[in-house]
Amino acid sequence: MSKFVHLHVHTHYSLLDGLTKIDELIALAKSEGAPAVAMTDHGVMYGIIDFYQKCTKAGIKPILGVEGYMAPQSRFDKITRTDGRLNYHLLLLAKNLQGYKNLIKLVSLAHLEGFYYKPRFDWESLQKYSEGIIACSACLGGELPTLIRSGQMEKAKKRALEFNELFGQGNYYLELMSHPNLVEQQQVNDGLIEISRELNIPLVATNDVHYLKKEDAEAQDILLCLQNKKKREDLDRMNMTDGDYSYRSTREMIEAFVHVPDAIENTLLIAEKCNVEIELGNIQLPYFEVEEGYDEDGYLRKICIDGLQFRYHKNYEDVDKEIKERMDYELSVIAKMGWPSYFLIVADFVNWAKNQGIVVGPGRGSAAGSLVCYLTGITNLDPLKYDLLFERFLNPDRISMPDIDLDFADIRRAEVIKYVENKYGKDHVSQIITFGTMAARAAVRDVGRVLGAPYDFCDKLAKMIPMFTKIQEALDTVAEFKDIYKKEATAKQIIDYALRLEGVSRHASTHACGVLITKKKLTEYTPIQYASSADKSIVSQYSLHPTEDLGLLKMDFLGLKNLTIIESAIRIIKNVKGVEIDMDKIPLDDEKTFKLLQDGETVGVFQFESSGMKRYLKELKPSEFEDIVAMVALYRPGPMEWIPDYISGKHGRKVNYLHPKLEPILKKTYGVAIYQEQVMQMARALAGFSMAEADVLRKAVGKKIIKLLEKQKEKFIEGCVKNGISSDLAKTIFSFIEPFAGYGFNRSHAACYALVGYHTAYLKAHFPTEFMAALLTADQQHIDRLSVEMEECQRMGIDVSRPDVNESFELFTV
């Protein structure tokens, strides 16, 4: 045999024991000339899509599977440890797309219904979902190996026949492994060979890979200690030092199983049988039910026309030409791209939230540049009034799903998710898993603890690594760290192991804001599980990028504390003063609000609280909404250096423009190019770019894509020359644009967050006591914040009474 297919490996996404990283595994398999590799995590499918994509790219066939846990009886039985086995291992591989989908369903059932120490499926679920699956009897933890080890050969033969009948002849294999140090493994191999010869059930040689190189065995052992909260010296702990669980070469595998050549041949046979093609990139939007007589395009248009009446108090026929043309243009682009249902879905739950009195942010990111979003109620800022560009949101020349992120009052975000679950079905909506990886400092501390090194020493070692720096970088650049590594044996040992563990997945958690909404049931696309034993909300086992690659609709539902403060303040004002505040109707040129900003009295004001921002506000003396939009965009590392230019421009500094066409674009910002949208406008005005082309330039500069940047610079200069601008001046203008474009902020996002900031400032200026009560309530769990806010109350002349059993309510009350 010239090639061997590795049929049993564990990816680094396994939270149980995974040191193997997908990239390293595929690189080694490719160097070995292996035509295929199987990946079978313990009880989960976390890394499947990443593995599938990388294998396909490398020209290696991915064999998709899982090493599942099977309940001895029913998956619903919760037996105790003393009553018998909790589970048996069973290796399952997908032959085809149906098998892959059945694996998803089995793994999901195991987590949602069968979880007891481990996620467990049972015989009943195997009977239901066995189609398209190849099963193998698994390692020493499998049911057949367990029976053989306990001397129950006849029962083992009976179970082998039952498995063979369930999966079908040629789809069930007896799994041999090579661990010469394990007496039990040899006993099991002999028993399986006997069963195979007697019952005509095929054998297969597999390789249980938990780390790639033999020298990684100790790093793997340390990882197991970490995950089981043990020290290396502890005797009562799980360890794998009794065998070789590294990636073995073709030659090693053939030599290990020379006495059973059919077991080696069957690895290739299985590889030939397994052919799964996962559809990627095909958008799977949920079905949105529209009113009778409309399709999705027509219904979105109807909602926009209704929105014209709500926003501008005019019919379509009477509205300004600019508004009409912008609406028609955006709707045509959305229809052409196939996204009407996306906007309908978002508008539906946003407007539901507003109708429930949940404060929704005015917008977030580039979506505020869309008039359609404004008309349907998704955003709350007029893009025409504030020069926000649709093409910054959707580029008609580049088909990609819209990305509308949404802010809700943080204490009511769950209500919106619940509404979406009820509308589309609980089995169509989930949150998204995310994986925390081991960072440099944590790896050093954890390894030191496992090795029994003193805490002070480990802490000192960890702190030598600069924040956000990898261990190898620290060894290369930090003299003190390099010195201790060379001179102290304990430090060297800790750092060497930490280098190997750095970047390994440490734990799973729930993505802060991502929510999936699927067209069919979730388990048609992704395995699912509970967020935790305490939190029974559903999460996908595929993380953010895999779900996007599958074409699933991912929405970001963000909880923003400041919106909760606004909601609480409005409620308190109504209860105390009988005044109902509609934040959509407050004036954006309120003198009292701007006075508060000019004086820097901005404790509790969103985006404007820091001491540096207060100093700049006092210097700037903002007098219009445009000023606070600019400050939101400028007060960041990089563009902060241009704040003095903006301030001096506001107070009369004469601005010189490189070309007259720049003046209308930069006049509002006193010659400082603050926004990405300004870069796009300059490309259109000077070089004749379309807005879609200008967005490509904006992306090239902002993301520093060198090849694309050179191409765009050439195109920009050519366009300028065609428009009568000399080549030298065009180059000078591009040099002017480039640094600004690198730091440029999304104006749509800045305008939306400036509006939230203005709203909090307005409430503080006009209803100070009610606003501060809402602020204190929102921060009641944070002592540091409370002390700052109580000092602010004192400065404002507001008395904060102590808690009193006779007087106090649950929250801060006026």
N, C-alpha and C positions, 0 to 999 in steps of 0.2 A: 504494500500500500504506500503510495507516495504522499498522500495527504490525509490528515485527520481533522475531523470536525469537532471542535470543542462544544460539547452539548450541555454543560452545566456550570454556569458561572454566576457570581453575585456582583451586582453593580454597587457603586459607592452610594447610591440612594437608599440602600438597605440600612435602616436605622438600627439593625441588630448587630451586624458584623461586617459592614462593607468598607474595606480599604481600597478595593479595586475601583479605579476611575475609568469611565467609558472611553475617553480619548486614548488613555494608555493601553487599555485592553485591545482596542481596534488596531492601534499601531503595532502591537506585538503580534496579533493575529495575522495582520497583513505581511509582516516580516517573515512569518512562518509559512506563508502561502496558503493559509487555511481558507477554503472557499466559503465557509459559513461559521458563525458563532451564535450560540444560544445564550440568552440572558434570562435568568430565573431568580428574581428576588424572593425573599421569604415572605409570603403572604400578601405582597403588594405589587403594584405595577408602576411605581413612581417614575422610573427612568425609561419606560418603553419607547415613547415618541422620540426622545433625544437619541436613544440607542438606534432606533430604526433609521432616523435621518442620517446619522453619522456613518453607520454601516453602509447605507445605500451610496452615500457620497464617496466612500472609500472603495466601493466595488466589492464589498463582502456581503453575502446574503445574511440578513438578520433573522434569526429564529427566535420568535417571541414566546415567552412562557412565564410560568410562575411556579415556585416550589410552595405549594399550598399546604395548609394544615387541615386535616380531615378529622372531624369529631368521631370518636369510637361508636357512638350511637347517633342520636339526633343532634343537630347543631343547636337546638334549643335547650338541650340538657346542660345544666351547670353542675357537673360532678366535682367533688373536692379532690384534692391531690391524693388523699389516702384511699379513695375508692377505685383508683385505676388511672389509666393514661388520660391526659387531657386532649391529646391529639396525636395523629400520625402524619408524617410527611408524605406528599404525593407530588411527583413532578409532572406538570402539564405543559404541553407545547401546542401552539396553534398551527394546524395544517393549512388553513385557508382563512378567508375573512370571517366566515361563520364561526370558526373555532376561536378566532381572536375576540369576536363579540361575546362568545360564550364564556371565555376567560374573564372578560370584564364583568359579566353578570355573576359568575361564581365568586370572584374576589369581592364584589360589592355585597353580595348576600353574606359572605363570611364576616364582613365587618359590621353590617347593620343588624344581622340576626344571630350570627353564631359566635360573636366575640366573647371569649372567656380566656383571659390571659393572652390568647392569640386569636387572630381572625380565622374562624373554622367554617368550612362547608361540610356537607354530609353526603351520605349515599343517595338520599332523595334528590338533592340538588345536582349531584353528578348525573343521575339518570335523566334529569330534565335538560342539562346543558352539556352533554358529552359529544354532541355532533361536531365534527371538524377538529377534534382534539386528539393528539397522541399523548398517552400517559406512560410514565415509567415508575417503577416501584420505589424509587428514591433511595436515600442514604440509609444509614443504620437506624434513623428515626422513622423509616417507613413501616407500614403495617406488616408486609411480608418479612422484611429483615427482623422485625421484633419477634414475630412468631418463630422464625428459624432459630433465633438466639435463645428462645425459651424452650426449644426442643419440640415445638408443635408443628412438625413437618406436614402432617395430614391436613391440619387446618390451613396451613400456608398454601398447600396445593389447591384446596377448595376455594380459598379467596382468590388465588391466581386465576382460576377458571372463571370466577364471577367477574373479575375485572376485565378479563379477555373477552368475555361475552358482552359486557357493557360497552366497551369501546370498539369492539370488532377485531377480528383476526388481522394482525399486521398493524394495529393501532395501540397495542399494549406491549411494553417491553420490560424485561427483568434487568435491573440496572446493576452493573458491576463497577466497583471502584477499586483503586489500588492504594492501599495504606498498609504496607508491610509491617509497620509497628503495631498495628491493631489486630490482635488475635481474633476478635469478634468479626472483623471485616472479612478475614479469610474463611471463617465458618459460614458467614452469610453468602459469600461468593460461591462456595462449594454447594450450599443448599439451593441457590438460585440456578446454578448450572444443572443440578439434578432435576429440578422442577421443569426447566426448559426442555431437557432431553425427553422427559417422560410425557409432558403435556403439549409439546410442540409450540411453545410460546417463545418468541425470539429474545435473545440477549442483546444488550447494548453496553458498550464501555463509555463511562462518563468521567468527567474530571471536575471535581468539586473545588472551584477556584474562589478563594476568599482574598487572595493577594497575588500579585503577579510574579514577584521574584522570591526565591527561597529566603533571601536575607530580610524580607519584609515580615517574616513570621513574628518577630518580637514586637514590631510596631503594631501588628494586628492584635497581639496579646494585650498591649497597652490600651488599644482602642476598646477592646472588650471590657477591660477593667473600668475604663471611663464610663461606658454605657451601663455597666452594672454597679457603679458606685463602689468599686472595690480597689484595694491596693494590690500591687504585684505580689507582695509577700503573703497575702491571704490564701489560706488553703481551701476554704469553702467557696470556691468561685468557679464559674465556667471558664474553661480554657481549651485551646485547640493545639497545644504544643505536642500532642501525641501523634501527629501525622503531618504530612506535607500537603498543604492546601494551596500551593502555588500553581501557576500556569505551566503546564508541561508541554514539551515539544512533541511533534509527531512521532519522532523516533522513540522517545520515552514511553509514549502511550502504546505503541506497537509492541515494544519489548515487554511491557508489563502484562499484555494480554496475548502473548504469542501462542498460548495454549488454547485460546478461544478466538480464532481469527474471525469467526462470524460476528462476534461482538463488535470488533473494529469495523467490519464491512457495514454493519447496520447503522453506524454513525452517519456514513455517507448516504445510506438509503433514507434515513430520517430526513437528512438535509434536503434530499431531492423531493421528498413528500411535502415539506413545509414551504408553502409559497403564499405569503400574506402581502397584499398590497394595500396600504392604508391611504385613503384619499386625503390629500393635504391641500390647503389653499382654496378649497371650494366653500364659499360662504354659506353658512347654515342659519339664516335668520329665522326666528320664531314666526309663526303665523299670527297676524294681527287681524282680528275681525272688524271689517268696516261696515258702514251703514249700507243697507240694500240700495242697489242702483249705482254703486260706486266701485271702481277698482282702487287699488292703493294709491296710484298717481292722482286720480281724480279726488279722492278723499283728502289727501294731503293739501291739494289745491283749495278745496272747500274750506278747510280749517284755516289756511292762510288768508283767504278772503274774509272769513269771519274775524280774523286777527286784525285786518286793516281797520275794521270798524272799531274794535276794542282799543287798538293802539293810536290810530290817527283820527278816529271818529268820521271816517269817510268810506264810501263804497269804492269798489275797484275802479269804476268809471270816473270817479271824481278825484281820486288820489293823485298826488304829484307824479309827473312823468318819471322822475328819477326812482321813486319808490316802486312804481309799477314795473319798470324795466328791470330793476334789480330783483324783484320777486320772481318775475317770469324767467329771468336768466338762471337764478339759483334752482328753481323748480325743474328747469330743463336739464341742468347738470345732474341733479339728484335722480331724476327719472332715467337719464342715460346711464348713470352708474348703477342703477338698480337698488337705491337705498330708501325709497319712500317709506317702507315698513319700519326701518330703523328709526326714522324721525317720529313716526306715529307711536311706536312703542315708548320712546323716551318722553314724548309730550304727554302721553296718557298717564304715566306714573308721576311725573312732575306736577301736572295740574291736579291730580288726585291729592298729592301731598299738600299743595297750596289750599285746596278746598277743606282739608282737615285742620288748617291753621298751623301746619308745620312750616317753619321758615325755610325757604329754599334760597340758596345763593343766587345772585344775579347772573352768574355764569362762571366758567373756569376754563382757562386755556383758550384755544383759538376758536371754539364754537361760537363765542360772542360776536365773531365777524360775520355770522350768517343772519340775514334778514328773516329767513324761514324759521330759524330757531327763535328769533324775537317774536315773530307773529304767532307761533304756535305755543308760546309761553315757556319754552325751554330756558331761554335767557331773558334778561330783564333790562338790557341796555340797547338803545337804538344804534345799530352799527353805522347808519348813514350820518347821524348826528356827530358821532365820535370818530369818523374816518377809519372804521374797522373793515378789514378786507376779507371777503369770502374765500379767496384763493389761498389765504394763510391757513384756512380750515380744510377746504376740499380743493385739491388740484385736479381740474378736469382732464389733464394730460397724464395723470398717474392714478390708476384705479387702486384705491385702498379704502378699507372700511373707515367711516367717520369714527372719531374718538371723542365722545362727549363725556367729560367728567362732571360730576355733580356734587355740590355741597348741600348737606342738610343739617339742621340743628342736631348736634351729636346725640342728645338723649332720645331723639325720635327717629334716628336712621333705621332702626330695626323695624319700625312700623311700615316704612316704605318697602323694605325687603319682604315683609309679610304680605303686603298688598300684591306684590309681583308674584309671590308664591301662589296666592289664592287665584290670581288671574290666569297664570299659565300652568298651574299644577305644581305641587311640591316635588314631584319627580322630574320636573323640567328646570328647576332653579336650585343653584347651589353656590356656596362661596368657594374660594379657590385656595388650594394648599400652597404653602411656600416652605422652603427649606433653609434653615440656618446653617451656615458652614463655620468651621472652626477657624477663627482669625488667629493671627500670629501670637499676640500676647496671651490669648486664652489657651492656645495650644501649649505654650511654654508652661503656664501655671498648671494646667491639667496634667501634663506629663510629669512635672515635678511632684505633684501630689501623689500620683499613682506609684512613682518610684520611691516615695517616702522621704523626699527631700524637705528640709525645713521651709515653712511658709515664707518667712522673711527672705530667704535666699531666692525662692522662685519669684516672689514679687519684685525683688530688686532686678532680677534677670529680665523679667517681662517689661519692666519700665525702661530698660535700656533701648527697647525697640520703639522708635517714633510711631505715633499714631498713624494708622492707615499705611504702614510700611510692612512689606513682606519680610520674613525672617532672613532670606538670602540677601535681600537689599540691605538689611541692617548689618549683616556680616560684612558686606562690601563697603559700607559707608560710615558705620559707627565704630570708631577706634576702640572705645571702651568695651563694647560688645564683642568685637573680634578678639580682643586681648584676653578676655575671660574665657572665651571659647577655646583658645589655644592653650591656656595655662591651667585651667581647672577641669579635671576629668569628669566631675559630676555635671558641670555646666555643659561640657561637650556632649555628654550622653543625653541630657535633657534636650538640647538644641537639635541634635541629630534626629531624635525621635519626633520632635515637634515639626521639623522640616517635612517629614513624611506624612504627618497627620494634618498639616495646614491645608485648609480648603476642603477637607472631608466633611460630608454632611453630618451635622450633629443632632438635629431635631427637626420635626415638622411642626408647623403652626399654620394659622389661617391668615391669608393675605389681608392686609388692613382694610382694603376697600373693594376688591374685585368681586363681582357677582356674575355667574354664568346664567344665561337664559337660553334654553335649547329648543329646537324645533320638535324633535322627537324626545323620548325619555332620555335622561342623562346617561343611562347605562347603554345607550346605543353609541355613545361617543367616548365616555370616560368612566373608569372605575371610580366609585365614591366610598366615603367612609364618614364617620362622625368626627367632628373637630377634636373632641377629647372624650374621656370617660364622663367628665362632668358636663361638657357642652355638647348637646345632641343636635346641633345644627349640622347640616350636610355640607361636606367639602369634596371637591373633585380631587382625585389622586394625581391628576396631571396639573402641573403648575402653570404659571401665567403664559409663558411663551408657547409651550405645547398646545394649550387650548386655543391660542390665537392661530397657530399653524394649522390646526384642525378646522379652522374657519368658524369657530363658535363665537356667539355674541358675548363679549365680555364688557360689562359696564362697571365704572368706578363709582360707588356710592360712598362719598366721603362724609364723615361727621366733623362739623366745624363748630367748636365751642362758642365762637363769637356769634354765630347765628342763634344758638341757644340763649345767649345773653340778650340779644335783641328780642327774641320771642318772650323771654321772662320779663324784660323791662316793659314791653307793650302790655303784658297781662297785668303787671303791678300798677302801671299808670291807669289802666281802665278800672281796676279795683279801688284804687285810692282816690283818683281824681275824676273818674267817670268820663275820661277822654279816650276816644278810640283813635289810635294812630295807624294810618296806612302808609307804610314806608315808601310805597311806589309814588305817593303823591307829595312827598315833602320837597320843598324847593332846593335845587342844587347850588343856589347862590346865597344861602342863608348867612347873614352877617355875623350872628352870634356864634355859629359853628366855625366860621373862618377865624373869628377872634380867638376861640379856644385853641385852634391849630397854630395860629401865629404866636400865641403865648407859650406854646409847647406844653400845654396842660393835658397831656395825652395818655396818662396812665389808664389802661383799659380800652384805649382806642386801637382797633385792629390795624396792624402794620406800622403804627406810628409811636410805639411805646419806648423804643430804645433811647438811651441817652444821646447817642450820635444823631439819631433822627430828630430828636427834640431840638438839638443845637442847630441843625440845618433848617428846621422849620422856622425857628426864631430869626435866622438870617434871611431866609427866603421871603417871609411874610406872605404865604399863599393867599391869593384873593379870588381864585377861580378853580373850578373842578380840574381843569387841565393841569394845574400845578401839582395837585396831589397824585394824579395819574403818573406824572413824570417822576415824582419822588419815589413811588412804589417801584418803578422800573430802574431808577438810578441807584437806590440804596442797596447795593450788592457789591461784593468784591469785583474789581475790574472797572465797571462804569462809575463807581463812586468817585473816581478821580475827576470826572466831568461835572460833578455837582456844583463846584464853585463857578464854572463857566455858565451853567444854567442860571444860577443865582445872579451873577453879574449881568447876564443878558436881560433878566427880568427887571433889574434895576437900572437899565439904560445903556449898557455896553453896546457899542456899535458892532454889528455883525457883518463880516465880509463873506460873500459867497463865491465859490470857485466858478460858478456859471449861473446866469440868471434863472435857469429852470430849477435850480436847487432851492431858491427862495420860498416859493409857495409850499414846498415839502417840509422845509426846516424852520420856517418862520415861527411857528407855534412853540418850538423848542429852542429858540434863540441860537440857531446854527448848530446845535448838538444833535447828532443822529442817535436818538435814544432807542427807537423801536425797530424791530425786524420789518414791520410794514413800511417804514420809511425807506429802508434799503430796497424793498420791492418797488416802491413808487419811483425811486431814483433810477432804477434799471429800466423802468417803463418810459419815463420822461426823457432820459438822455440817450439810451441805447435802443429804444423801440421794442424792448422785450414785451411779450404778452405777460399777463399777471401769473399765468402758470409757469412760464419760463423764469420769471423773476423769483418765484418760489423755489425753483431748483437752485438758482444763484444763492438765495438766502440760506438754504440748507447746506450748500457746499462750503460757504464761508463759516457759518455757525458751527458746523460739525468738523471743520478743518479736513475735508476730504480732498487731499492734495491733487490727485489726478483730475478730479471733477473741477476743482478750483482753477487749475491752469486752463482747462478747456473753457470755463465760464469767463475767465478774465479775457481770453482771446476773443470770445464772442461779444463781450461787453465793449471792448475797444473797437471792434469791427462795426458794431451797431452805432456807436458814437460817431465814428468817421462818416458813416452813411447819413447821419443826421447833421453833418456840417461841423462837427467838433473835431479839432485837430487830434492826431494820434497822441501827441505829448500831453495835451490837456486831459485826454481820456485816461491816460495812464495815471496822471496826477489825481484825477477824480477817483479812480479805482483804489489808489493808495489811501485816499481819504476815507472811502467807504469801508475798506477791509477791516481795520481795527474795530470800528463801530459795529460792523456786522457780526464780528466774533463775540462781542458782548451784548449785542442787541437783545432787547427783551420783547416778548410777545405783547403787543399793545392791547390786544383783546383781553388778555389775562390781567394786565396791569389796571385797565379801566374797571374791570369787574371787582377786583380786590380793593381798588380805590373807593368804589361805591360802598362796599361793606364797611371800610374804614370811615367813610363820610357818615354813614348811617349811625355807627356807634358814637362818633363825635357829636352828631346832631342830638342824639338822646342824652348824652352827657351834658351838653350845653343847655338844653331846654328842660330836662327832667333829671337833674343831678342826683337827687336822693334815690329815686326809683332805679336809675341806671346803676348806681353803686350797690344797691341791694341785689340786683340781678348779677352783677359782677362778683360780689362776695359769695353768692349762692353757687355760682359756677365753679368757684375755686375753693369751696369749703373743705376739700380734702387736702389742699396744698398749703401747709402752714407758712412757707416762705412767701407765697403770693398773698396770703391773707394779711401778713404784717405790712407788706407794701401798700396794699389797698386800704387798710385801716389808717395808715399814715396819710394817704391821699384824702380819705374822709375828713380826717382832722384838719388838713390844710384847707379843705373846702368848707369847713365849718359845719360838718355833719356829725352828729353825735352817734356813736355806735355803742348801744347798751350791752351789758353782759347778759349771758343766757339766764333766764329766770323761769322757773317751773310754772309760775302763775301767768307770765306774760308771753313767753316765747312761742312761736310756731315752729313747724318743722324746718322751714327755710328762713333766710334773712328777710325780714318784713319791714315795710315802712310803717 
